[in-house]
Amino acid sequence: MTEWVIEAEGMTRQFGDYLAVNNVDLKVPKGCIYGFLGPNGCGKSTTIRLLTGLLTPTHGKIRVLGCELPQDAEKLREHIGYMTQKFSLYENLTLIENLQFVAKIYGVNSIAAKTRIEELLSLYHLVDKQKVMAGSLSGGQRQRLALAAATLHKPSLLFLDEPTSAVDPENRREFWERLFDLSDAGTSIIVSTHYMDEAERCHRLAILEAGEKRADGSPDELMEKMHADVVEISGENLRQVKRILLEQSQVLSAAQIGIRLRVLLKKDHLSLLDSLRQSHRLTIEYQQVRPSLEDVFVANTGTAYAQHR
């Protein structure tokens, strides 16, 4: 039987006339790395704040680690870690002073805290930086410090709000290796991102737009269920070809990638390309290709989504 660390039903949050999260249902299994994928302003951060008890829902039911929110928010905070998008530790304290301060906040006794901090400094390659002021650390070092602080008390559930937005690709890859280590050790992880490559690393994810959940499932499931065909087109005058394609109601999107166009078509409309090739005398070739997660995102948001409601 599946053990759920998060169960939300009809989760809604409204700020005045603005609907930030609209009737979202979620179920996250234990040990899963679950991602929220979407552009800025889609409701990712608000959703995380609702699930951590920092915000009270306008409507809906939320249960996290067996705690009913918002009434059990204080109890829940003992068992979760939260890493914000913006570095939130004290820049005028040294790295080790920040970790010692966090240990006191979580009530970790001094002996256990010393052992745990030494373990984290070694794990995140920060031993030689422990006396450095946090404000002087590089982006990658700050990120590792923030993750160390968020996991110092060994939480069962870890929330990460766009944690890699300010670091380079190499640090992002290393960060994700640490997340898989935590997941293998039994920690459940919620991570928000707008990077497609990060979303593909998640075990499961939800695509969010305008406060609504457009789709959810594993990356492979989402690609399999996509209501569109993907083709790559090569040939002459691709900019003209793109303009012609975007005039067709059967075309969900068209984007040039290198020397090819990547086109999303409504299901079972591949014959359109043959018709256009003849009617517009286009010198093009095309082949159907496997969808990417970016294709799934495009097909489930914006105009493409509206055409399939």
Backbone bond lengths (Angstrom), bond angles and torsions (degrees), N, CA, C in turn:
res aa  C-N    CA-C-N  psi(-1)  N-CA   C-N-CA  omega(-1)  CA-C   N-CA-C  phi
1 M - - - 1.465 - - 1.528 109.84 -
2 T 1.338 116.24 132.91 1.461 120.93 -177.48 1.525 110.78 -69.71
3 E 1.330 115.40 133.47 1.460 120.87 174.97 1.525 107.36 -99.71
4 W 1.328 115.79 121.99 1.448 121.00 -176.69 1.517 110.17 -97.37
5 V 1.331 117.51 128.93 1.469 120.27 174.63 1.524 111.18 -88.57
6 I 1.325 116.40 -23.42 1.469 121.50 177.22 1.517 108.87 -135.55
7 E 1.332 115.55 131.66 1.463 122.41 171.90 1.527 107.19 -136.17
8 A 1.320 115.73 117.56 1.466 120.49 178.47 1.525 108.84 -128.19
9 E 1.321 114.87 138.05 1.461 120.54 -179.04 1.526 109.08 -131.77
10 G 1.330 115.87 119.38 1.462 120.45 178.30 1.515 113.55 63.18
11 M 1.326 117.33 28.43 1.470 121.53 -176.47 1.533 110.61 -61.85
12 T 1.313 115.83 121.86 1.465 121.91 -175.43 1.522 109.85 -138.31
13 R 1.326 116.23 138.99 1.456 120.79 174.01 1.514 109.31 -138.41
14 Q 1.322 115.34 124.61 1.451 122.09 -178.10 1.524 109.39 -119.77
15 F 1.334 116.82 136.26 1.459 123.26 173.97 1.527 107.05 -114.99
16 G 1.319 117.14 99.22 1.454 119.63 -174.76 1.519 109.98 62.61
17 D 1.329 115.59 -122.14 1.472 119.84 178.25 1.528 112.68 -89.01
18 Y 1.334 116.03 -4.70 1.474 120.23 -175.16 1.521 110.52 -92.54
19 L 1.336 116.57 123.15 1.457 122.84 179.80 1.524 108.15 -95.46
20 A 1.334 117.04 98.68 1.470 121.29 -174.82 1.525 112.21 -79.23
21 V 1.332 116.46 -38.21 1.470 122.29 176.54 1.518 106.76 -133.66
22 N 1.325 116.49 127.56 1.458 120.51 -169.95 1.526 112.58 -124.12
23 N 1.336 115.72 100.19 1.469 121.73 169.47 1.529 112.63 56.05
24 V 1.321 116.41 51.48 1.460 121.99 -176.55 1.532 110.33 -92.82
25 D 1.324 116.08 129.85 1.467 122.94 172.53 1.522 108.67 -105.04
26 L 1.331 116.81 136.47 1.464 121.35 179.99 1.514 110.77 -142.05
27 K 1.333 115.45 143.53 1.453 121.87 169.15 1.520 107.66 -139.74
28 V 1.327 116.44 119.05 1.465 121.26 -176.86 1.522 108.67 -118.95
29 P 1.343 118.14 119.26 1.465 120.59 -179.75 1.521 112.73 -75.62
30 K 1.308 115.68 154.59 1.464 121.77 179.57 1.531 110.46 -61.57
31 G 1.343 116.11 139.97 1.452 121.87 177.19 1.508 115.04 81.39
32 C 1.329 116.75 3.14 1.468 121.94 -175.65 1.524 111.03 -89.47
33 I 1.339 116.64 144.63 1.466 121.18 164.36 1.524 105.84 -95.33
34 Y 1.320 115.68 108.12 1.467 122.09 -173.36 1.522 108.71 -111.45
35 G 1.316 116.57 125.93 1.452 120.70 -174.83 1.514 113.45 -107.41
36 F 1.336 115.55 146.95 1.452 122.56 167.21 1.524 106.50 -107.12
37 L 1.324 116.54 116.97 1.460 122.13 -177.93 1.512 109.26 -110.77
38 G 1.326 115.94 128.02 1.454 118.61 177.18 1.517 111.16 173.79
39 P 1.336 116.67 165.52 1.465 120.98 -178.89 1.520 111.09 -73.92
40 N 1.337 116.39 169.68 1.454 120.79 174.60 1.523 110.04 -57.26
41 G 1.339 116.21 136.04 1.457 120.43 178.94 1.508 115.25 86.86
42 C 1.335 117.38 6.55 1.469 119.70 -177.14 1.530 112.75 -85.64
43 G 1.336 117.86 -9.55 1.465 120.38 179.08 1.510 114.78 110.54
44 K 1.342 118.35 7.32 1.464 120.65 -177.34 1.529 111.71 -62.31
45 S 1.335 116.04 -52.01 1.466 120.17 -176.84 1.524 111.45 -66.00
46 T 1.325 116.84 -39.87 1.462 120.03 178.75 1.526 110.30 -63.47
47 T 1.325 116.94 -40.18 1.465 120.58 177.90 1.521 110.75 -61.08
48 I 1.323 116.77 -44.41 1.465 120.09 179.14 1.525 110.48 -63.09
49 R 1.314 118.03 -40.75 1.467 120.39 -179.97 1.529 111.48 -66.40
50 L 1.320 116.59 -33.04 1.464 119.86 174.88 1.527 110.90 -66.81
51 L 1.330 116.43 -42.03 1.464 121.31 -176.60 1.520 113.00 -74.19
52 T 1.330 117.20 -19.78 1.468 120.49 177.00 1.526 112.14 -94.29
53 G 1.323 116.55 -4.06 1.455 119.67 -179.75 1.506 114.02 84.80
54 L 1.329 118.44 5.81 1.459 121.30 179.13 1.523 111.96 -76.34
55 L 1.328 116.61 -24.32 1.456 122.18 174.84 1.520 109.40 -122.59
56 T 1.312 116.06 148.26 1.463 121.86 176.14 1.526 108.85 -95.26
57 P 1.330 118.88 130.99 1.466 119.98 179.50 1.525 111.33 -67.98
58 T 1.323 115.75 145.40 1.461 120.43 173.19 1.522 109.97 -70.60
59 H 1.321 114.73 -39.74 1.471 121.77 176.31 1.523 107.98 -144.49
60 G 1.329 116.46 164.14 1.457 121.66 172.21 1.514 113.97 102.67
61 K 1.332 114.83 171.60 1.459 122.76 -179.66 1.526 109.33 -117.84
62 I 1.328 116.73 138.87 1.464 121.79 179.87 1.526 108.40 -135.09
63 R 1.330 115.49 129.24 1.465 122.19 177.38 1.527 107.77 -131.10
64 V 1.329 117.22 120.09 1.463 122.23 -177.57 1.527 108.37 -128.69
65 L 1.329 117.06 122.88 1.472 122.62 -178.59 1.528 111.30 51.39
66 G 1.325 115.79 37.74 1.460 120.70 179.15 1.511 114.75 80.64
67 C 1.331 117.73 -1.42 1.464 122.09 -179.40 1.530 109.97 -96.32
68 E 1.325 116.13 131.66 1.461 121.04 175.53 1.529 108.40 -84.08
69 L 1.340 115.35 128.05 1.465 119.74 -179.42 1.523 110.28 -106.92
70 P 1.355 116.25 142.54 1.472 126.88 12.26 1.528 115.51 -92.91
71 Q 1.337 118.25 -3.83 1.468 119.14 -170.43 1.527 113.89 -63.98
72 D 1.350 118.07 -28.69 1.476 121.00 -178.67 1.525 112.37 -102.73
73 A 1.337 117.69 23.63 1.473 121.26 -174.16 1.522 112.14 -59.92
74 E 1.322 117.99 -42.64 1.467 120.46 -178.18 1.526 110.82 -64.51
75 K 1.305 117.09 -41.66 1.466 121.92 178.10 1.528 110.73 -63.01
76 L 1.328 116.11 -40.69 1.464 121.00 -177.84 1.521 111.61 -63.62
77 R 1.324 118.09 -38.01 1.467 121.69 -172.37 1.523 113.07 -62.12
78 E 1.317 117.18 -20.44 1.460 120.03 176.62 1.527 112.13 -70.24
79 H 1.335 116.42 -19.52 1.468 120.75 -170.81 1.525 113.69 -115.50
80 I 1.337 117.13 5.32 1.466 119.86 -180.00 1.517 110.43 -124.29
81 G 1.343 115.42 156.02 1.448 122.71 170.51 1.508 108.35 -116.63
82 Y 1.334 116.90 150.36 1.467 120.54 -175.88 1.526 108.89 -140.74
83 M 1.311 116.08 118.21 1.467 122.14 177.38 1.521 108.07 -113.17
84 T 1.327 116.61 114.60 1.458 121.39 -176.20 1.527 111.46 -81.38
85 Q 1.324 114.85 163.76 1.468 120.43 179.23 1.524 110.80 -63.49
86 K 1.317 116.81 -43.03 1.463 121.87 179.70 1.530 109.20 -90.87
87 F 1.318 116.95 135.53 1.461 121.25 179.31 1.530 109.01 -55.89
88 S 1.327 116.73 121.21 1.466 120.61 -170.06 1.525 113.78 -116.53
89 L 1.332 117.60 7.95 1.457 119.79 176.35 1.537 109.75 -86.44
90 Y 1.323 116.24 177.01 1.460 120.34 -173.59 1.527 111.13 -86.61
91 E 1.333 116.21 116.23 1.453 121.05 -176.79 1.526 112.21 -71.29
92 N 1.338 117.62 -22.23 1.465 120.65 -179.11 1.530 112.54 -94.08
93 L 1.352 116.74 11.41 1.462 122.26 170.85 1.520 108.56 -111.89
94 T 1.315 116.84 153.73 1.456 119.27 175.36 1.514 109.48 -71.03
95 L 1.307 114.53 167.36 1.459 120.22 179.86 1.531 110.55 -56.41
96 I 1.325 117.30 -49.35 1.461 119.87 -176.81 1.529 111.42 -69.63
97 E 1.328 118.16 -32.95 1.467 120.29 176.18 1.521 111.27 -64.00
98 N 1.330 116.98 -37.58 1.461 120.42 175.41 1.518 111.12 -60.74
99 L 1.340 117.31 -46.00 1.457 120.39 -179.02 1.529 111.35 -66.88
100 Q 1.319 117.28 -37.90 1.463 120.24 177.48 1.526 110.67 -65.00
101 F 1.322 116.25 -38.19 1.464 120.57 178.46 1.533 110.44 -64.76
102 V 1.341 116.61 -45.47 1.471 120.89 179.40 1.523 110.36 -61.47
103 A 1.331 117.09 -39.82 1.466 120.70 178.85 1.525 110.83 -59.61
104 K 1.327 117.38 -40.29 1.466 120.65 179.24 1.527 110.91 -67.28
105 I 1.334 116.47 -39.15 1.467 120.31 178.95 1.524 110.69 -58.93
106 Y 1.346 116.09 -40.71 1.464 120.45 -178.31 1.527 112.69 -86.56
107 G 1.320 117.12 2.21 1.459 120.10 176.33 1.515 114.51 71.94
108 V 1.339 117.08 26.38 1.460 120.78 177.23 1.525 108.00 -79.33
109 N 1.333 117.77 125.68 1.474 119.34 -176.81 1.529 110.66 -65.77
110 S 1.328 116.12 157.82 1.465 121.93 -168.81 1.521 113.22 -60.12
111 I 1.333 117.68 -38.34 1.471 120.27 -179.40 1.523 110.38 -68.01
112 A 1.344 116.39 -47.52 1.466 120.49 178.86 1.521 110.53 -64.71
113 A 1.333 116.91 -37.58 1.463 120.69 -179.52 1.523 111.10 -64.16
114 K 1.332 117.29 -42.90 1.457 120.98 179.62 1.524 111.10 -59.51
115 T 1.332 115.91 -45.28 1.466 120.89 179.62 1.526 111.28 -64.45
116 R 1.343 115.68 -44.99 1.452 120.38 -177.69 1.532 111.29 -66.70
117 I 1.320 117.86 -40.96 1.465 120.98 179.68 1.526 110.64 -64.95
118 E 1.312 117.98 -41.56 1.468 120.83 176.76 1.522 110.51 -60.97
119 E 1.323 115.91 -39.84 1.474 120.90 178.78 1.527 110.51 -63.31
120 L 1.329 117.03 -44.23 1.453 121.18 -178.30 1.524 112.15 -70.11
121 L 1.323 117.11 -38.40 1.471 120.09 177.60 1.523 110.95 -60.17
122 S 1.324 115.78 -40.96 1.461 120.19 178.51 1.523 111.12 -70.17
123 L 1.336 116.31 -44.80 1.469 121.44 -177.05 1.520 111.84 -61.15
124 Y 1.330 116.82 -40.34 1.460 120.94 -175.55 1.532 113.11 -101.93
125 H 1.324 115.90 17.20 1.471 122.14 173.60 1.530 111.59 54.65
126 L 1.324 115.57 50.92 1.458 121.10 -177.72 1.534 112.76 -122.41
127 V 1.326 117.31 9.41 1.465 120.83 -176.06 1.529 111.36 -56.57
128 D 1.324 116.81 -43.37 1.468 119.87 -176.49 1.532 112.97 -80.32
129 K 1.358 116.87 -0.38 1.467 120.85 -179.24 1.517 112.32 -111.83
130 Q 1.323 117.84 3.80 1.463 119.18 -169.76 1.521 113.39 -64.95
131 K 1.328 119.45 -24.11 1.463 121.93 179.57 1.531 112.64 -96.46
132 V 1.334 116.18 2.68 1.461 120.97 -178.77 1.529 109.35 -84.54
133 M 1.322 116.87 140.17 1.453 120.92 175.85 1.531 109.71 -62.12
134 A 1.318 116.49 136.42 1.469 120.02 -176.84 1.525 111.35 -59.17
135 G 1.340 116.57 -32.49 1.455 119.46 179.72 1.513 114.08 -67.85
136 S 1.337 117.79 -15.05 1.463 122.12 -179.59 1.529 112.91 -97.40
137 L 1.328 117.79 -1.84 1.454 121.24 -178.43 1.529 111.03 -75.30
138 S 1.337 116.29 154.36 1.466 120.95 174.34 1.534 109.29 -72.84
139 G 1.332 115.68 169.97 1.464 119.87 179.49 1.520 112.98 -58.15
140 G 1.329 116.39 -44.02 1.458 120.38 179.97 1.521 112.33 -66.10
141 Q 1.345 116.45 -39.01 1.461 120.61 178.91 1.530 111.04 -67.57
142 R 1.307 117.02 -39.57 1.466 120.72 176.59 1.528 110.34 -61.92
143 Q 1.314 114.96 -41.84 1.461 120.08 179.52 1.518 111.14 -60.49
144 R 1.330 116.51 -45.29 1.468 120.10 179.69 1.528 111.38 -66.88
145 L 1.329 116.32 -36.98 1.462 119.59 176.17 1.525 110.65 -63.82
146 A 1.320 116.76 -44.05 1.468 120.52 -179.93 1.529 111.18 -62.53
147 L 1.340 117.15 -39.18 1.462 120.09 178.23 1.527 110.26 -68.04
148 A 1.332 117.08 -40.08 1.463 120.53 177.00 1.526 110.54 -59.96
149 A 1.333 116.64 -43.81 1.466 120.78 179.94 1.533 110.91 -64.95
150 A 1.331 117.14 -40.19 1.467 120.93 -177.45 1.521 112.39 -69.62
151 T 1.343 117.03 -22.53 1.469 120.19 -176.62 1.525 112.25 -111.68
152 L 1.327 117.56 6.76 1.465 121.14 -174.83 1.527 111.97 -58.10
153 H 1.329 116.89 -38.55 1.465 121.38 -177.60 1.531 112.74 -91.70
154 K 1.326 116.83 14.29 1.461 124.21 177.67 1.534 112.08 53.87
155 P 1.339 116.78 61.25 1.466 120.07 -178.14 1.526 112.19 -68.34
156 S 1.325 115.79 152.69 1.464 120.87 175.47 1.521 111.50 -76.69
157 L 1.333 115.98 -27.45 1.462 122.10 -175.35 1.524 108.79 -135.68
158 L 1.327 115.55 128.80 1.457 121.55 -175.74 1.530 109.61 -118.19
159 F 1.344 116.56 127.49 1.459 122.66 177.61 1.527 109.16 -106.64
160 L 1.326 116.53 128.50 1.465 122.04 -178.87 1.520 108.46 -127.68
161 D 1.320 116.78 112.86 1.468 121.64 -176.29 1.529 109.50 -98.30
162 E 1.342 116.09 100.37 1.466 123.27 -177.37 1.523 111.04 44.38
163 P 1.322 117.77 60.26 1.466 121.28 -170.89 1.516 114.99 -73.16
164 T 1.339 118.69 -15.49 1.467 120.03 -174.62 1.523 112.66 -112.10
165 S 1.324 117.60 16.49 1.471 120.05 -173.71 1.524 112.92 -67.61
166 A 1.333 117.90 -20.37 1.475 119.53 -174.78 1.524 113.47 -114.62
167 V 1.350 117.49 19.51 1.460 119.30 -177.81 1.529 110.69 -126.19
168 D 1.336 115.62 163.40 1.459 121.45 -176.89 1.530 110.43 -79.99
169 P 1.349 117.76 166.21 1.465 121.20 -176.46 1.521 114.25 -56.91
170 E 1.332 118.09 -37.65 1.468 120.20 -179.70 1.524 110.76 -63.83
171 N 1.333 117.14 -44.08 1.461 120.64 177.86 1.525 111.37 -67.15
172 R 1.319 116.70 -33.46 1.468 119.96 176.99 1.522 110.55 -62.87
173 R 1.328 116.70 -45.28 1.478 120.12 179.61 1.521 110.81 -62.27
174 E 1.324 116.86 -43.56 1.460 120.94 179.45 1.529 110.78 -63.85
175 F 1.327 115.98 -40.21 1.462 120.66 178.69 1.525 110.55 -59.67
176 W 1.331 116.82 -43.71 1.459 120.26 -179.19 1.525 111.90 -67.69
177 E 1.305 118.86 -30.87 1.461 120.60 173.79 1.521 110.33 -60.94
178 R 1.334 116.52 -39.63 1.471 120.63 178.04 1.528 110.45 -66.29
179 L 1.330 116.77 -36.85 1.466 119.32 178.62 1.526 111.24 -64.86
180 F 1.319 117.23 -40.70 1.467 119.71 177.83 1.520 111.04 -65.97
181 D 1.334 117.51 -34.39 1.469 120.27 174.98 1.523 110.15 -61.64
182 L 1.332 116.63 -45.15 1.465 121.02 178.99 1.523 111.04 -63.14
183 S 1.330 116.15 -42.40 1.463 120.38 179.48 1.524 111.30 -62.72
184 D 1.329 116.60 -43.89 1.462 120.62 178.72 1.529 111.73 -62.06
185 A 1.338 116.07 -28.66 1.465 120.58 179.47 1.530 111.94 -82.98
186 G 1.353 117.38 -2.38 1.458 120.59 174.90 1.508 115.92 109.00
187 T 1.336 117.56 -0.69 1.463 119.91 179.39 1.525 109.96 -78.60
188 S 1.318 116.50 131.29 1.465 121.67 172.84 1.521 107.93 -86.01
189 I 1.334 116.99 141.29 1.471 120.53 -172.15 1.523 110.42 -133.31
190 I 1.333 114.75 131.27 1.459 121.75 171.11 1.523 107.08 -111.50
191 V 1.331 116.81 126.14 1.466 120.19 -177.77 1.524 109.52 -134.22
192 S 1.321 116.44 132.04 1.464 120.25 174.96 1.517 108.94 -101.67
193 T 1.331 116.20 145.24 1.460 120.18 -177.08 1.523 109.92 -158.73
194 H 1.328 115.89 158.29 1.462 119.60 167.85 1.528 109.86 -119.48
195 Y 1.349 116.27 11.36 1.465 121.31 176.25 1.528 109.94 -93.10
196 M 1.324 116.39 124.97 1.461 120.35 -177.80 1.531 111.75 -65.33
197 D 1.343 117.33 -38.45 1.460 119.07 -177.90 1.530 110.82 -66.12
198 E 1.336 117.04 -33.31 1.462 119.72 176.38 1.522 110.93 -70.00
199 A 1.320 116.18 -41.84 1.465 119.84 179.76 1.527 111.01 -59.32
200 E 1.330 116.57 -36.66 1.468 119.70 -179.97 1.515 112.32 -67.38
201 R 1.329 117.79 -20.34 1.455 120.99 178.84 1.532 112.30 -78.69
202 C 1.337 117.21 -18.54 1.462 120.86 -178.02 1.524 111.01 -69.78
203 H 1.335 115.65 149.51 1.464 119.97 174.38 1.533 110.26 -67.86
204 R 1.324 115.06 -42.42 1.460 122.00 176.96 1.527 107.60 -143.30
205 L 1.344 115.99 159.14 1.450 118.19 178.19 1.507 110.71 -155.21
206 A 1.341 114.61 159.25 1.457 122.62 173.85 1.518 108.16 -116.17
207 I 1.322 116.57 135.45 1.459 121.87 174.38 1.522 107.62 -93.58
208 L 1.330 115.99 121.93 1.463 121.88 -177.52 1.523 110.56 -112.18
209 E 1.323 115.09 143.41 1.461 120.99 173.47 1.515 108.26 -153.03
210 A 1.335 116.31 131.59 1.465 122.58 177.73 1.527 111.59 51.52
211 G 1.334 116.33 38.17 1.451 121.09 176.30 1.511 115.19 80.78
212 E 1.326 118.04 2.43 1.465 121.69 -178.42 1.517 110.58 -115.01
213 K 1.331 115.25 149.97 1.461 120.73 174.64 1.519 108.38 -87.03
214 R 1.322 116.33 115.88 1.463 121.05 -178.19 1.532 112.47 -85.82
215 A 1.337 115.81 -32.92 1.466 119.74 -178.22 1.514 107.95 -164.62
216 D 1.335 116.78 156.82 1.464 119.86 170.70 1.512 110.33 -153.00
217 G 1.344 115.15 160.35 1.453 122.22 -177.79 1.520 108.99 147.37
218 S 1.320 117.04 -175.74 1.458 119.97 174.31 1.523 108.36 -73.18
219 P 1.332 118.51 156.78 1.470 119.25 177.80 1.530 112.69 -52.91
220 D 1.335 117.05 -41.93 1.469 119.63 179.78 1.528 111.27 -65.49
221 E 1.333 117.04 -41.14 1.464 120.05 178.63 1.517 111.39 -62.59
222 L 1.320 116.19 -42.19 1.458 119.86 -179.39 1.520 111.53 -64.41
223 M 1.323 116.73 -39.25 1.463 119.99 178.61 1.529 111.02 -68.88
224 E 1.337 115.63 -36.18 1.469 120.44 -179.86 1.527 111.28 -68.40
225 K 1.331 117.08 -37.16 1.465 121.60 -174.95 1.522 113.13 -88.17
226 M 1.309 118.17 -0.67 1.459 120.68 -173.87 1.522 111.63 -60.39
227 H 1.328 115.66 133.58 1.464 121.11 -176.08 1.528 111.82 -88.08
228 A 1.311 117.03 43.45 1.463 121.31 -179.94 1.525 109.47 -154.68
229 D 1.332 114.88 156.13 1.460 121.82 171.58 1.530 108.47 -102.28
230 V 1.331 116.02 145.42 1.464 121.20 -179.28 1.522 108.73 -114.07
231 V 1.330 115.81 129.07 1.464 119.82 177.77 1.524 108.65 -130.64
232 E 1.323 114.41 151.91 1.460 120.84 172.16 1.518 108.26 -113.25
233 I 1.331 115.14 132.05 1.456 121.76 -175.46 1.527 109.05 -115.66
234 S 1.301 115.88 133.07 1.461 121.81 174.71 1.526 108.53 -124.08
235 G 1.325 116.21 158.53 1.451 119.05 179.38 1.511 112.14 144.88
236 E 1.328 116.15 -157.23 1.465 122.07 -175.27 1.528 111.20 -95.75
237 N 1.326 115.64 153.27 1.474 123.02 172.95 1.533 112.59 53.15
238 L 1.320 115.16 52.63 1.465 119.13 -174.90 1.523 112.92 -64.45
239 R 1.334 118.56 -29.95 1.456 119.47 178.38 1.526 110.70 -65.75
240 Q 1.337 116.53 -39.33 1.463 120.66 176.46 1.524 109.87 -67.50
241 V 1.324 116.67 -41.69 1.470 120.93 179.04 1.530 110.12 -60.02
242 K 1.330 116.05 -41.99 1.462 119.66 179.74 1.523 110.83 -61.49
243 R 1.340 117.32 -44.52 1.468 120.27 179.71 1.523 111.26 -60.20
244 I 1.309 116.51 -41.57 1.467 120.56 179.52 1.526 110.34 -64.65
245 L 1.319 115.62 -43.51 1.468 119.47 -178.89 1.520 111.67 -61.96
246 L 1.329 117.02 -43.51 1.460 120.22 -175.54 1.527 112.91 -69.84
247 E 1.322 116.87 -10.83 1.466 120.48 174.12 1.526 112.32 -82.03
248 Q 1.333 116.72 -10.28 1.468 121.30 -175.78 1.529 110.47 -92.76
249 S 1.320 117.15 132.72 1.472 121.31 -178.92 1.525 112.30 -66.03
250 Q 1.334 117.78 -21.92 1.463 120.82 -179.90 1.527 112.92 -78.85
251 V 1.327 117.26 -10.88 1.466 121.95 -177.32 1.522 109.35 -95.43
252 L 1.322 116.65 120.28 1.462 121.73 -179.52 1.520 111.72 -84.53
253 S 1.331 117.33 -36.83 1.462 120.35 177.04 1.518 108.85 -162.56
254 A 1.319 115.22 158.66 1.466 121.68 174.82 1.516 106.99 -148.57
255 A 1.320 116.45 127.63 1.462 120.84 -178.88 1.518 109.05 -140.36
256 Q 1.327 115.79 139.03 1.459 118.95 178.49 1.517 109.89 -84.44
257 I 1.323 115.63 129.98 1.461 122.92 176.73 1.519 106.84 -127.38
258 G 1.324 115.59 102.43 1.458 119.01 -176.49 1.514 111.10 66.24
259 I 1.321 115.99 -125.23 1.464 120.64 -177.74 1.522 111.83 -99.43
260 R 1.338 117.04 19.12 1.465 121.46 179.27 1.516 110.72 -132.75
261 L 1.336 114.62 157.74 1.454 121.23 168.58 1.528 108.02 -100.31
262 R 1.339 115.99 135.02 1.464 120.71 173.46 1.524 106.49 -106.00
263 V 1.322 115.71 120.66 1.465 121.48 -169.33 1.522 110.01 -124.20
264 L 1.352 115.63 134.31 1.457 121.62 173.12 1.522 108.16 -104.64
265 L 1.332 114.54 122.31 1.466 121.34 179.36 1.516 109.86 -113.54
266 K 1.321 115.95 148.07 1.454 118.38 170.45 1.530 108.96 -56.29
267 K 1.312 116.51 148.41 1.457 122.00 -177.34 1.526 111.54 -51.57
268 D 1.333 114.74 138.04 1.467 122.89 172.64 1.537 113.09 64.90
269 H 1.339 117.02 34.24 1.455 120.28 177.17 1.534 111.46 -124.24
270 L 1.321 116.20 28.21 1.464 119.11 179.35 1.528 111.98 -63.35
271 S 1.332 116.68 -28.14 1.466 120.09 -179.44 1.524 112.29 -62.06
272 L 1.334 116.98 -20.06 1.455 120.64 177.36 1.523 111.25 -56.38
273 L 1.337 116.02 -38.48 1.465 119.57 -177.01 1.521 111.21 -65.45
274 D 1.334 117.02 -37.98 1.469 119.66 177.06 1.527 110.48 -66.28
275 S 1.327 116.01 -39.81 1.470 119.51 179.55 1.522 111.45 -64.59
276 L 1.335 116.37 -43.70 1.464 119.88 179.67 1.523 111.40 -66.76
277 R 1.325 115.29 -36.76 1.457 119.07 179.69 1.527 110.23 -60.44
278 Q 1.322 116.32 -39.30 1.469 120.21 -179.32 1.528 111.50 -77.55
279 S 1.343 117.17 -46.83 1.467 119.96 -173.57 1.523 112.43 -70.41
280 H 1.336 117.53 -29.22 1.457 120.45 -178.92 1.533 112.24 -109.27
281 R 1.316 115.44 5.45 1.468 120.98 178.84 1.533 111.33 53.04
282 L 1.316 114.78 50.72 1.460 120.79 -178.22 1.518 110.71 -86.57
283 T 1.318 115.83 134.27 1.466 121.31 176.82 1.521 107.82 -95.27
284 I 1.326 114.85 81.98 1.463 119.96 -175.98 1.531 110.28 -137.48
285 E 1.330 114.26 157.43 1.455 122.88 169.94 1.529 107.28 -126.75
286 Y 1.320 117.07 151.83 1.463 119.19 178.79 1.519 110.51 -142.69
287 Q 1.322 114.60 156.43 1.463 120.53 173.46 1.525 109.42 -144.78
288 Q 1.322 115.84 143.69 1.452 120.28 177.89 1.527 108.74 -77.17
289 V 1.345 116.89 138.49 1.456 121.92 -176.08 1.529 109.58 -129.84
290 R 1.333 114.09 166.36 1.461 120.18 179.95 1.528 109.77 -71.02
291 P 1.338 118.03 136.80 1.463 119.90 177.92 1.525 111.49 -64.74
292 S 1.305 115.45 150.35 1.464 122.05 170.55 1.519 108.04 -105.14
293 L 1.327 116.37 170.46 1.456 119.18 177.39 1.524 110.71 -65.60
294 E 1.319 117.06 -31.12 1.467 119.47 175.92 1.523 110.78 -63.45
295 D 1.341 117.26 -38.45 1.461 120.73 175.52 1.523 110.42 -61.60
296 V 1.326 116.33 -43.10 1.470 121.28 178.66 1.522 109.77 -59.84
297 F 1.333 116.03 -44.68 1.461 120.10 -179.63 1.528 110.57 -60.81
298 V 1.325 116.98 -47.07 1.463 120.85 -179.41 1.527 110.61 -61.79
299 A 1.345 116.57 -41.15 1.461 121.03 -177.40 1.525 112.88 -70.36
300 N 1.324 117.03 -18.84 1.464 120.42 -176.30 1.525 113.50 -108.81
301 T 1.316 117.55 7.28 1.466 119.80 -178.59 1.517 110.14 -134.43
302 G 1.339 114.93 164.55 1.450 121.55 173.33 1.508 114.15 59.09
303 T 1.340 115.18 -141.57 1.448 121.83 -176.54 1.518 111.96 -60.53
304 A 1.344 115.81 -40.23 1.468 119.03 -178.99 1.514 110.87 -59.84
305 Y 1.338 117.16 -42.99 1.459 120.56 179.13 1.516 111.23 -64.48
306 A 1.324 116.82 -43.55 1.466 121.58 -177.67 1.529 110.47 -59.60
307 Q 1.330 117.56 -34.37 1.463 120.54 -177.83 1.528 112.42 -72.84
308 H 1.322 117.50 -11.51 1.463 120.33 -176.32 1.518 112.67 -115.74
309 R 1.321 117.77 7.48 1.466 120.47 179.46 1.519 110.18 -74.43
